[in-house]
Amino acid sequence: MRGWSMAAGVAAAMIAGLLGGCDQDKPPVPEARPVKSVVVGQRPAGEPVVLTGQVRARTEINLAFRLSGHMIDRTVRIGDQVAPGQVIAHLDDQIQKNTLLQAEALLSAARAQLVEARNTYARQNGLLSKGFASNAQFDQARQALESAEAQVVSAEAQVKSAREQLSYTILTADAAGTVIATGAEAGEVVAAGQPVVQIASDGGRDAVFAVSGPVMRALPEKPAFSVALTEDATIGASGHIREIAPQADPVTRTYTVKVALDNPPEAMQLGSTVSGTTLLDAPEGMEVPSSAIVHGGTASAVWVVDPKALTVSLRDVTVARYEPASVILSGGVQPGEIIVTAGVQSLHPGQTVRLLGSSS
């Protein structure tokens, strides 16, 4: 009996060894790679976009002196209402007054010489008709008269110019509006053309937005805007694009778009922050995160997940448009399919994956 027990034990050990050897020959089951995913959704055409901007006057005027000089006063401040022709500021005008006095004195002298030349011409003309004066004397009198007349015309022009220069020392408003900025204070020496005040003219108002390049390209030809105050969406007005900057700002790389407001309420004061909503002329398609796209040569593809087997396959897609954080696809995938959005560079066809959740 003892020998039988030993034999049975040896046999059991051999069977166990054989079974262990079989397990070692089996290939290990590959571990599923964790990935982030998203379910493809259909994006409708005419997607709304919301822009943030500011209310500004349709016309903003920079008022400046035509002369350089010492500004002795400025009669308006920021926020003041001004009327057409209202005096805004004065320059020290002593030099211009002296110039005008000198020009008027020269004009008086020229007029006196003209009177004398006319009398001489009339006298020589009478003597010539009676034969008491020569033709040379008459011609000399005529030339003196013409020269005196020219001197008067020149002196009158100098007086007119001096008066205009004197008027330039007074800065007046061209239109009714509100002072929104100042560029010089009383006591400063200002240069010709240097803005002294900036006036927002009464009348039309614009909502001004800084628009990115992708949104600019997606705007329809004549988009309609709905503009409302950011702090109170119940106060709003409709609008349409009045002006688009021809080139992007070199710093922000955005385009300035001015939307003319139709009958804006009084609550939309200058400088108010507003939100503008319009519909983009965007094609219908599927929007996916940019990280889901695999670029290979000239083609683009995504990793599509089989929801039952949890394996991935690479599929070519057609890109309709690139946006800052996403890509619009017009073909290659269907709404409801699952695609990988993170870890796309380390996958291979048929690989098993473990979905960690969706990403946007």
Buried (B, 14 or more C-beta within 10 A) or exposed (E): EEEEEEEEEEEEEEEEEEEEEEEEEEEEEEEEBEBBBBEBEEBEEEBEBEBEBBBBBBBBBEBBBEBEBBBBEBBBEEEBEBEEEBBBBBBEBEBBBEBBEEBBEBBEEBBEBBEEBBEBBEBBEEBBEEEEBEEEBBEBBBEBBEEBBEBBEEBBEBBEEBBEBBEBBEBBBBBBBBBBEBBBEEEEEBEEEBBBBBBBBBEEBBBBBBBBEBBBEBBEEEBEBBBBBEEEEEBBBBBEBBEEBEEBEEEEEBBBBBBBBEEBEEEBEBEBEBBBBBBBBBBEBBBBBEBBBBEEEEEBBBBBBBEEEBBBBBBEBEBBBEBEEBBBBEEBBEEEBBBBBBBBEEBEEEBBBEBEEEBE
